[in-house]
Amino acid sequence: MYERDVLANFDPRAAPTYPEVPATIGLVVEDRASGFCGDIVKVTIEAVTLRSRTNQHRHFRWKPGGFLYEGKPVTLTRAQAPTPASTTRAPALTASGSIAAASPVAARTARASRIWVEGTHDAELVEHVWGDDLRELGIVVEPMHGIDHLAAAVSAFAPNSHRRLGVLVDHLVAGSKEARLAAMVRDPNVLVTGHPFVDVWAGIWPKAVGLDAWPDVPRHRPWKEGMCEALGVPLAGFWPKLRNRVTTYADLRPELVGAVERLIDFVSEAG
């Protein structure tokens, strides 16, 4: 039992800084979240496009420390027109690390494609971090409340090249029930990704609430209840406080960040 409220008097951590590297055509880098490696073939105001050795192209949004160059985390930068020093400012960023629009942008009409997540908390966390990107792209995130009938639900959704489906699964590890259910989905217009954590709460770095690690919870105990019991805090009301400690994607484990961003890229590329 902890003798203090782990969410009280929290001193926010300073955001890490990374060396800046100009995003020039031909530069070989690796996206830290997904592990996708390739040379830069296109640079836009929204994203940088990498080409792998197998000629696959993927688009990645600008993020502080979002790439590896020569094995070290760096921030890729776009070449910009010279600006007087007195008016030069760093661009504002969204919680996902994307460059924020200079003025409010109306949400795009929703696409036919969807992203499904297992529960309400998963959906809230994805919206909390990637909401600006999702609204700009017109992508809707929907909770499934479990994946026991995933294959049937996918069939009913009737995915096609213009109506893609991305699915985020908790505890997607070899040999798990979740892995077996995910393997039953075989459709080129469906991408199932996931993270290894038994609950999406554990996809948040414990440092966000001043802890070195989340407590160990016996396998027979529901993870949320066991975790709150070990911390000595009530389960009721804990989630909103924990979610609000997440201010950027850097507060999330890279396994979760990479899984979500692969899904966003996949559904946003629907024809």
C-alpha positions in Angstrom: 0.0 0.0 0.0 1.2 3.5 -0.8 1.0 6.1 1.9 0.5 9.0 -0.5 -1.8 9.8 -3.4 0.3 9.1 -6.4 -1.6 11.7 -8.4 -1.3 14.5 -5.9 1.4 17.2 -6.1 2.7 15.8 -9.3 5.6 17.7 -10.7 5.4 17.4 -14.6 8.5 16.2 -16.3 10.4 18.4 -18.6 10.0 17.4 -22.3 13.1 15.8 -23.7 15.1 17.6 -26.4 16.7 15.9 -29.4 19.2 17.0 -32.1 17.6 18.4 -35.2 18.4 16.9 -38.6 17.1 18.5 -41.9 14.8 16.1 -43.8 16.6 15.9 -47.1 15.7 13.6 -50.0 17.7 10.4 -49.8 18.5 10.6 -46.1 18.0 7.2 -44.5 16.1 7.2 -41.1 14.0 4.9 -39.0 10.6 5.7 -37.5 11.1 5.0 -33.7 7.5 4.0 -33.1 7.0 1.4 -35.9 10.6 0.5 -36.7 10.0 1.3 -40.4 13.3 2.2 -42.0 14.0 3.8 -45.4 15.2 6.8 -47.4 13.2 10.0 -47.5 11.5 10.4 -50.9 9.0 13.2 -50.1 8.6 16.0 -47.6 5.4 18.0 -47.1 4.1 20.3 -44.4 2.2 17.4 -42.9 4.5 14.4 -43.2 7.7 12.9 -44.4 7.5 9.8 -46.7 10.0 7.0 -46.3 10.7 4.2 -48.9 11.9 0.8 -47.6 14.3 -1.5 -49.4 11.3 -3.4 -50.7 9.9 -0.2 -52.2 7.1 0.2 -49.7 6.2 3.8 -49.0 4.9 5.1 -45.6 4.0 8.5 -44.4 5.1 9.7 -40.9 4.0 12.9 -39.2 6.6 15.3 -37.8 7.4 14.6 -34.2 10.1 15.6 -31.7 12.5 12.8 -31.4 10.4 10.7 -33.7 13.2 9.2 -35.8 16.5 7.4 -35.5 19.4 8.7 -37.6 22.6 6.7 -37.3 21.1 4.9 -34.4 20.3 8.1 -32.3 16.9 9.8 -31.7 16.6 13.0 -33.7 13.9 15.5 -34.7 13.6 15.8 -38.5 13.0 19.4 -39.7 11.6 20.8 -42.9 13.6 23.4 -44.8 11.8 26.8 -44.4 12.1 30.1 -46.0 14.3 32.5 -44.0 12.5 34.5 -41.3 13.7 37.4 -39.4 15.1 36.2 -36.1 12.7 38.4 -34.1 9.7 36.7 -35.5 10.9 33.1 -35.7 9.0 30.7 -33.6 8.9 26.9 -33.1 5.8 25.4 -34.5 3.0 24.5 -32.1 2.5 20.8 -31.8 -0.5 18.6 -31.0 -0.4 15.9 -28.3 0.5 13.3 -31.0 3.5 15.4 -32.1 2.0 16.7 -35.3 2.4 20.3 -36.3 -0.8 22.1 -35.2 -2.8 24.2 -37.7 -2.2 27.9 -37.5 -5.9 28.5 -37.1 -8.9 26.2 -36.1 -9.7 23.7 -38.8 -13.2 22.2 -39.2 -13.4 18.5 -38.8 -13.4 16.6 -42.1 -16.5 14.6 -43.0 -16.0 11.1 -41.6 -14.5 8.6 -43.9 -16.1 5.2 -44.4 -13.0 3.6 -42.9 -12.9 3.0 -39.1 -10.5 2.2 -36.3 -11.9 -0.2 -33.6 -10.5 -0.5 -30.1 -11.4 -2.9 -27.4 -13.0 -0.6 -24.8 -14.1 2.9 -23.9 -10.8 3.7 -22.1 -8.9 2.7 -25.2 -11.0 5.0 -27.3 -10.7 7.9 -24.9 -6.9 7.6 -24.8 -6.6 7.5 -28.6 -8.8 10.5 -28.8 -6.9 12.3 -26.1 -3.6 12.0 -27.9 -4.5 11.7 -31.6 -7.8 13.5 -31.7 -6.6 16.5 -33.7 -5.1 14.2 -36.3 -8.2 12.0 -36.4 -10.5 14.9 -37.0 -8.3 16.4 -39.7 -8.2 13.0 -41.5 -11.9 12.2 -40.9 -11.3 9.0 -39.0 -13.7 7.7 -36.4 -12.6 5.5 -33.5 -15.2 3.1 -32.1 -15.0 0.8 -29.0 -15.8 -2.9 -29.6 -16.1 -3.9 -25.9 -14.1 -7.0 -26.5 -12.9 -9.1 -29.4 -14.6 -12.5 -28.8 -16.6 -12.1 -32.0 -14.1 -10.1 -34.0 -14.2 -12.2 -37.2 -18.0 -12.0 -37.4 -17.9 -8.2 -36.8 -15.3 -7.7 -39.5 -17.4 -9.7 -41.9 -20.4 -7.6 -41.1 -18.4 -4.4 -41.6 -17.6 -5.6 -45.2 -14.3 -3.9 -45.7 -13.0 -3.0 -49.1 -10.3 -0.8 -50.7 -12.4 2.3 -50.0 -13.6 1.2 -46.6 -10.6 0.0 -44.6 -10.7 -1.2 -41.0 -8.0 -1.0 -38.4 -8.3 -2.9 -35.1 -6.3 -2.2 -31.9 -6.1 -5.2 -29.6 -4.9 -5.4 -26.0 -2.5 -8.1 -24.9 -1.7 -9.2 -28.4 1.2 -11.6 -27.6 2.1 -15.0 -29.0 -0.1 -17.8 -27.6 -2.8 -15.5 -26.2 -6.5 -15.8 -26.8 -6.3 -12.3 -28.4 -3.6 -13.5 -30.9 -5.8 -16.5 -31.9 -8.8 -14.4 -32.5 -6.8 -11.8 -34.4 -5.4 -14.5 -36.6 -8.9 -15.5 -37.7 -9.2 -12.1 -39.6 -7.7 -12.4 -43.0 -8.5 -9.5 -45.3 -6.1 -7.2 -47.2 -8.3 -4.2 -46.2 -8.1 -5.0 -42.5 -5.1 -4.4 -40.3 -5.0 -5.8 -36.7 -2.3 -4.4 -34.5 -1.9 -4.4 -30.8 0.3 -4.0 -27.7 1.5 -6.5 -25.2 -0.2 -4.9 -22.1 -3.1 -6.7 -20.5 -4.9 -3.3 -20.2 -4.4 0.0 -22.0 -3.8 1.7 -18.7 -0.5 -0.1 -18.6 0.4 1.4 -21.9 0.9 4.7 -20.1 4.4 5.2 -18.6 4.1 4.9 -14.8 6.4 8.0 -14.7 3.3 10.0 -15.7 2.1 9.6 -12.1 5.6 9.6 -10.4 6.1 5.8 -10.2 9.0 3.8 -11.5 6.8 0.8 -12.4 3.2 -0.3 -12.2 2.5 -2.8 -9.4 2.5 -6.5 -10.1 -1.1 -7.8 -10.2 -1.8 -11.5 -9.7 -3.2 -13.2 -12.9 -6.5 -14.1 -11.2 -7.2 -10.4 -10.3 -8.7 -7.9 -12.8 -5.8 -5.7 -13.6 -7.4 -2.3 -12.9 -8.7 -3.4 -9.5 -5.5 -5.0 -8.5 -3.4 -2.1 -9.6 -5.5 0.5 -7.7 -5.6 -1.8 -4.6 -1.8 -2.0 -4.6 -1.5 1.8 -4.9 -4.1 2.4 -2.2 -6.3 4.5 -4.4 -10.0 4.0 -5.2 -10.8 2.5 -8.6 -13.7 4.9 -9.1 -12.5 8.1 -10.7 -8.9 7.0 -11.1 -9.0 6.7 -14.9 -9.8 10.3 -15.7 -7.0 11.5 -13.5 -4.6 9.0 -15.1 -5.7 9.9 -18.6 -5.2 13.6 -18.0 -1.6 13.0 -16.9 -1.0 12.1 -20.5 0.0 15.3 -22.3 1.8 13.9 -25.4 2.5 10.6 -27.1 5.8 10.6 -25.1 3.8 9.7 -22.0 2.8 6.4 -23.7 4.8 3.2 -24.2 6.2 3.0 -27.8 4.5 -0.3 -28.4 1.1 1.4 -28.0 2.2 4.5 -30.0 3.5 2.4 -32.9 0.3 0.3 -33.0 -2.0 3.3 -33.1 0.0 5.1 -35.7 0.2 2.1 -38.0 -3.6 1.9 -37.9 -4.0 5.7 -38.6 -1.7 5.4 -41.6 -3.5 2.3 -42.9 -7.0 3.6 -42.8 -6.1 7.1 -44.0 -4.6 5.6 -47.2 -7.9 4.0 -48.2 -8.7 4.6 -51.9 
